[in-house]
C-alpha cells in the first residue's frame, strides 16, 4: 500500500509513447521519408506542448513510420487522451492515409518497478 500512496502523491506522470503508422498503400523509400517529415512537422508545429522530445524512424519493410515521444499528465487517462490528440493532429495536418498499426505506452514508474522485480511474471 505504501507504493500506491507514493504514486498518488505525485502530481505528474511521464510516459514513453511509441506509435507506428502503417501506410495504406505501398510507396518508395523517398516518399515514405518525405511523409515522415510531414508527420514530424505536424507534431513540432501543432503538438509540441503535448508530444515532448519527438523522434521519428521509418521501416521500409512494413512501409511504416514510427514516432516516439514523451507525455506528461496527472494520470493514465490523461496520458491516453493526449496521445489521441497527437494522433488527431497528425491526421488533420497531413494528407496521409495512415492506420495506427501499433502503439505502446510505458510510464516511467512502471519501468522502474519492472526493473526492481516488483512485477510478477504472468
C-alpha positions, 0 to 999 in steps of 0.5 A: 500500500505504501507504493500506491500512496507514493504514486498518488502523491505525485502530481505528474506522470511521464510516459514513453509513447511509441506509435507506428503508422502503417501506410495504406498503400505501398510507396518508395523509400523517398516518399515514405521519408518525405511523409515522415517529415510531414508527420514530424512537422505536424507534431513540432508545429501543432503538438509540441506542448503535448508530444515532448522530445519527438523522434521519428524512424521509418521501416521500409519493410512494413512501409511504416513510420514510427514516432516516439515521444514523451507525455506528461499528465496527472494520470493514465487517462490523461496520458491516453487522451493526449496521445489521441490528440497527437494522433488527431493532429497528425491526421488533420495536418497531413494528407496521409492515409495512415492506420495506427498499426501499433502503439505502446505506452510505458510510464516511467514508474512502471519501468522502474518497478519492472526493473526492481522485480516488483512485477510478477511474471504472468 
